[in-house]
Amino acid sequence: MLRMLALSCLLIGPLGAWAEEAPLEVPGAMTINTYQAKRLYDLGAVFVDVRPSREWAWGHIEGALHLDLERGFTGLALDEWPRTVPLVVYCDSEVCPSGAEAVRRAVSWGYQQVFYFRQGYFAWMLADLPLSKGEVRGFATLNAQAH
């Protein structure tokens, strides 16, 4: 039994080192919880999912815009996007620093209403809120009625 426990620690231990906790807040943005995110969703805020395409295809918040942080997110820096649109940016959970980095960039590009949904996709899913699955669609227009 002790050998099994030691083996488990060896296998699981390194995986925990890969997960980096996201910061609690990002200057210039408001950190929101699942219920606040749902309220913004109901009001028509644009949800931006910054996870990789593979994770997006497994499931995402219904109506969200997919802008993988590594590919495509910099499109939000273009001058053609309105800086007054409320953006709710999320990754998968509190152990995904990509959401915070995306929020930091959006704030630096002049977006005035940036909401950091730190709990992310998994919390939304656990609350049994609207979800979609499927492949990435073409780049959509950014408006406050995305879903």
Rosetta silent file (secondary structure, phi, psi, omega in degrees, C-alpha in Angstrom):
SEQUENCE: MLRMLALSCLLIGPLGAWAEEAPLEVPGAMTINTYQAKRLYDLGAVFVDVRPSREWAWGHIEGALHLDLERGFTGLALDEWPRTVPLVVYCDSEVCPSGAEAVRRAVSWGYQQVFYFRQGYFAWMLADLPLSKGEVRGFATLNAQAH
SCORE:     score description
SCORE:     0.000 S_00000001
   1 L     0.000  -42.072  179.412    0.000    0.000    0.000 S_00000001
   2 H   -64.084  -36.058  177.879    2.827    2.378    0.874 S_00000001
   3 H   -64.993  -38.807  179.462    4.468    1.635   -2.496 S_00000001
   4 H   -64.777  -41.261  178.884    1.220    2.525   -4.301 S_00000001
   5 H   -64.465  -43.002  178.659    1.013    5.820   -2.430 S_00000001
   6 H   -64.211  -41.601  178.884    4.629    6.661   -3.227 S_00000001
   7 H   -63.926  -41.810  177.933    4.097    5.773   -6.897 S_00000001
   8 H   -60.412  -43.112  179.189    0.986    7.963   -7.025 S_00000001
   9 H   -63.268  -37.077  178.544    2.918   10.895   -5.578 S_00000001
  10 H   -67.336  -37.649 -178.751    5.639   10.429   -8.174 S_00000001
  11 H   -78.563  -41.239 -176.188    3.142   10.381  -11.011 S_00000001
  12 H   -82.884  -35.454 -177.519    0.822   13.132   -9.797 S_00000001
  13 H   -50.477  -52.764 -179.653    3.433   15.419   -8.223 S_00000001
  14 H   -62.891  -31.003  179.701    5.044   16.597  -11.468 S_00000001
  15 H   -65.397  -37.314  178.829    1.651   17.312  -13.043 S_00000001
  16 H   -63.706  -29.471  179.902    0.796   19.736  -10.252 S_00000001
  17 H   -69.492  -23.472 -179.935    3.968   21.683  -11.011 S_00000001
  18 H   -75.412  -28.218 -178.104    2.677   22.411  -14.530 S_00000001
  19 L   -80.955  124.091  179.713   -0.429   24.144  -13.261 S_00000001
  20 L  -113.118  125.282 -178.604    0.196   27.784  -12.474 S_00000001
  21 L   -69.289  137.419  178.333   -2.448   29.629  -10.514 S_00000001
  22 L   -75.067  150.488  177.775   -3.853   32.701  -12.221 S_00000001
  23 L   -62.990  156.058 -179.672   -3.615   36.025  -10.368 S_00000001
  24 L   -70.811  -29.697  179.970   -6.644   37.083   -8.331 S_00000001
  25 L  -151.027  163.694  178.366   -6.999   40.352  -10.221 S_00000001
  26 L  -128.420  125.646  179.731   -5.634   42.327  -13.139 S_00000001
  27 L   -55.252  133.404  178.320   -5.169   46.111  -12.881 S_00000001
  28 L    92.393   -5.045 -179.573   -7.732   47.968  -14.988 S_00000001
  29 L  -127.435  162.218  176.639  -10.227   45.087  -15.040 S_00000001
  30 E  -106.418  125.932  174.987  -12.894   43.787  -12.702 S_00000001
  31 E   -79.053  131.491 -177.587  -12.636   40.201  -11.479 S_00000001
  32 L  -125.778  156.520  175.935  -16.057   38.553  -11.550 S_00000001
  33 L   -96.867 -176.405 -175.939  -17.519   35.283  -10.307 S_00000001
  34 H   -61.246  -41.521 -176.762  -19.799   32.869  -12.141 S_00000001
  35 H   -71.316  -35.617  174.921  -23.017   34.617  -11.136 S_00000001
  36 H   -67.854  -38.506  177.144  -21.727   38.022  -12.159 S_00000001
  37 H   -61.817  -42.013  179.352  -20.573   36.500  -15.456 S_00000001
  38 H   -63.890  -38.322  178.579  -24.062   35.089  -16.034 S_00000001
  39 H   -63.679  -44.491  177.237  -25.589   38.526  -15.407 S_00000001
  40 H   -63.773  -37.283  176.378  -23.215   40.090  -17.950 S_00000001
  41 H   -59.151  -47.957 -179.944  -24.050   37.241  -20.354 S_00000001
  42 H   -63.561  -28.754  179.434  -27.760   38.023  -19.999 S_00000001
  43 L   -84.262   -5.088  175.510  -27.016   41.718  -20.657 S_00000001
  44 L    95.132   16.507  176.844  -25.222   40.846  -23.921 S_00000001
  45 L   -62.640  154.266  178.308  -21.540   41.279  -23.024 S_00000001
  46 E   -86.547  120.976  176.898  -19.038   39.703  -25.420 S_00000001
  47 E   -93.228  130.906 -177.840  -17.447   36.584  -23.953 S_00000001
  48 E  -119.864  115.902  179.400  -13.926   35.874  -25.202 S_00000001
  49 E   -94.985  120.810 -175.746  -12.522   32.364  -24.778 S_00000001
  50 L  -104.250   12.916  179.927   -8.706   32.370  -24.929 S_00000001
  51 L   -75.516  161.818  176.778   -8.178   28.606  -24.671 S_00000001
  52 L   -61.768  156.930 -176.989   -6.529   26.571  -27.448 S_00000001
  53 H   -54.544  -38.484 -178.880   -8.751   25.400  -30.330 S_00000001
  54 H   -60.147  -45.054 -179.543   -8.786   21.805  -29.103 S_00000001
  55 H   -69.223  -38.423  176.635  -10.282   22.845  -25.755 S_00000001
  56 H   -57.666  -44.551 -178.245  -12.742   25.213  -27.456 S_00000001
  57 H   -64.757  -30.916  178.496  -14.007   22.344  -29.609 S_00000001
  58 H   -68.663  -28.990  179.264  -14.628   20.194  -26.501 S_00000001
  59 L   162.769  147.719 -179.432  -16.941   22.876  -25.132 S_00000001
  60 E  -157.243  167.901  177.250  -17.285   26.605  -24.545 S_00000001
  61 E   -66.130  130.440 -177.306  -19.729   29.207  -23.289 S_00000001
  62 L   -57.017  129.518  178.501  -22.538   29.498  -25.798 S_00000001
  63 L    86.445   -3.840 -178.305  -22.058   32.514  -28.058 S_00000001
  64 L   -68.244  153.289  175.198  -18.467   33.150  -26.962 S_00000001
  65 E   -93.250  128.619  179.981  -15.878   34.453  -29.390 S_00000001
  66 E   -94.568  115.540  176.508  -12.850   32.184  -29.685 S_00000001
  67 L  -132.950   83.389  178.569   -9.560   34.073  -29.711 S_00000001
  68 L   -48.327  129.411 -176.885   -6.791   31.657  -28.739 S_00000001
  69 L   -57.836  -34.979 -178.132   -4.240   33.646  -26.758 S_00000001
  70 L   -81.320  -23.768 -178.714   -1.398   32.214  -28.839 S_00000001
  71 L  -139.505  119.982  172.784   -3.168   32.720  -32.191 S_00000001
  72 L    96.285  -23.603 -177.243   -5.670   35.381  -33.064 S_00000001
  73 H   -63.523  -32.000 -178.942   -6.076   37.233  -29.786 S_00000001
  74 H   -63.751  -12.798  174.712   -3.956   40.106  -31.057 S_00000001
  75 H   -59.367  -26.537  177.564   -6.804   40.811  -33.499 S_00000001
  76 H   -67.647  -16.435  179.691   -8.471   42.676  -30.633 S_00000001
  77 H   -76.535  -14.950 -178.776   -5.663   45.241  -30.844 S_00000001
  78 L   -62.123  143.445 -178.567   -6.921   46.450  -34.240 S_00000001
  79 L   -65.174  -18.927 -176.724   -8.393   49.954  -34.233 S_00000001
  80 L   -71.190  -16.125 -178.404  -11.594   48.739  -35.906 S_00000001
  81 L   -86.445  132.574 -179.968  -12.897   47.138  -32.692 S_00000001
  82 L   -67.701  130.672 -176.455  -14.981   49.402  -30.422 S_00000001
  83 L   -81.815   -5.571 -178.738  -13.234   49.983  -27.093 S_00000001
  84 L   -94.618   -8.899 -178.706  -16.504   50.507  -25.212 S_00000001
  85 L   -67.878  134.633  177.741  -17.894   47.001  -25.700 S_00000001
  86 L   -73.310  124.733 -179.801  -17.981   45.001  -22.440 S_00000001
  87 E  -110.954  129.564  172.792  -15.582   42.045  -22.700 S_00000001
  88 E  -111.176  110.614 -174.887  -15.726   39.025  -20.408 S_00000001
  89 E  -102.843  132.971 -179.909  -12.447   37.154  -20.857 S_00000001
  90 E  -144.443  157.860  173.029  -12.029   33.589  -19.656 S_00000001
  91 L  -120.508 -146.995 -178.219   -9.818   30.515  -19.772 S_00000001
  92 L   -88.492  -36.198 -176.928  -10.618   27.147  -18.201 S_00000001
  93 L  -168.485 -169.679 -179.902  -10.158   27.828  -14.464 S_00000001
  94 L   -67.334  -12.708  179.492   -8.135   29.485  -11.708 S_00000001
  95 L  -101.798   23.368  178.212   -5.061   27.514  -12.766 S_00000001
  96 L  -120.683  100.388 -179.037   -4.959   29.058  -16.227 S_00000001
  97 L   -72.215   -8.454 -179.669   -2.890   32.269  -16.327 S_00000001
  98 H   -62.286  -35.919  178.774   -3.796   32.830  -20.015 S_00000001
  99 H   -61.351  -45.140  179.448   -7.060   34.522  -19.030 S_00000001
 100 H   -64.575  -40.617  179.102   -5.217   37.068  -16.898 S_00000001
 101 H   -64.248  -41.888  178.318   -2.673   37.723  -19.650 S_00000001
 102 H   -63.037  -41.593  177.969   -5.467   38.266  -22.187 S_00000001
 103 H   -62.435  -44.855  179.156   -7.209   40.673  -19.808 S_00000001
 104 H   -57.533  -43.936  179.479   -3.957   42.571  -19.268 S_00000001
 105 H   -65.142  -45.528 -179.072   -3.536   42.952  -23.034 S_00000001
 106 H   -59.614  -42.011  177.716   -7.146   44.059  -23.596 S_00000001
 107 H   -62.787  -43.329 -178.740   -6.770   46.740  -20.909 S_00000001
 108 H   -66.934  -23.660  178.332   -3.477   47.917  -22.454 S_00000001
 109 L   -86.719    3.112  173.642   -5.206   48.203  -25.850 S_00000001
 110 L    96.552    7.383  176.727   -7.719   50.634  -24.370 S_00000001
 111 L   -66.219  133.155 -170.802  -10.794   48.469  -23.746 S_00000001
 112 L   -93.722  -22.433 -179.112  -12.828   50.284  -21.118 S_00000001
 113 L  -126.385   81.805 -178.269  -15.048   47.492  -19.770 S_00000001
 114 E  -110.210  124.916 -179.784  -12.930   44.390  -19.271 S_00000001
 115 E  -114.011  128.269 -177.134  -14.171   41.684  -16.936 S_00000001
 116 E   -98.322  101.469  178.958  -11.834   38.941  -15.766 S_00000001
 117 E   -88.343   79.470 -173.609  -13.817   35.720  -15.338 S_00000001
 118 L   -61.288  -37.948 -178.822  -11.050   33.978  -13.381 S_00000001
 119 L   -65.657  -31.386  170.337  -13.139   30.889  -12.502 S_00000001
 120 H    69.776 -162.090 -172.817  -13.606   30.291  -16.221 S_00000001
 121 H   -55.494  -44.348 -175.999  -15.222   27.631  -18.334 S_00000001
 122 H   -63.356  -39.484  178.027  -15.244   24.836  -15.755 S_00000001
 123 H   -66.471  -40.000  177.771  -17.140   26.949  -13.195 S_00000001
 124 H   -61.312  -45.243 -179.821  -19.634   27.983  -15.888 S_00000001
 125 H   -63.385  -45.263 -179.636  -20.099   24.337  -16.844 S_00000001
 126 H   -63.963  -26.854  177.312  -20.534   23.228  -13.201 S_00000001
 127 L   -82.258    0.767  178.265  -23.235   25.885  -12.753 S_00000001
 128 L    58.872   46.806  178.508  -25.094   24.264  -15.678 S_00000001
 129 L   -97.814  168.469 -172.516  -25.120   27.465  -17.745 S_00000001
 130 L   -57.666  127.127 -179.419  -25.431   27.648  -21.583 S_00000001
 131 E  -128.104  159.773  172.525  -22.695   25.740  -23.435 S_00000001
 132 E  -137.176  162.506  174.050  -21.828   24.841  -27.014 S_00000001
 133 L  -133.618  159.545  174.981  -19.436   22.394  -28.613 S_00000001
 134 L   134.105  177.895 -177.269  -17.801   22.274  -31.990 S_00000001
 135 L   -73.455  162.926  178.798  -15.111   23.589  -34.228 S_00000001
 136 L   -69.933  132.428  174.625  -13.931   27.154  -34.409 S_00000001
 137 L   -89.306  173.376  177.453  -15.957   29.350  -36.728 S_00000001
 138 L   -61.925  164.863 -178.878  -14.531   32.214  -38.732 S_00000001
 139 L   -61.166  122.591 -177.147  -13.593   35.467  -37.032 S_00000001
 140 L   -91.955  166.095  174.086  -16.803   37.153  -35.962 S_00000001
 141 L   -79.301  149.220 -177.520  -17.576   40.803  -35.604 S_00000001
 142 L   -95.028  109.356  176.452  -17.214   42.165  -32.126 S_00000001
 143 L  -142.274  166.994 -173.910  -20.469   43.538  -30.834 S_00000001
 144 L   -81.788    8.831  176.630  -22.274   43.607  -27.526 S_00000001
 145 L  -126.215   51.492 -172.791  -24.907   41.117  -28.666 S_00000001
 146 L   -68.332  -27.142 -174.644  -22.630   38.173  -29.476 S_00000001
 147 L  -116.969    0.000    0.000  -24.915   35.411  -28.248 S_00000001
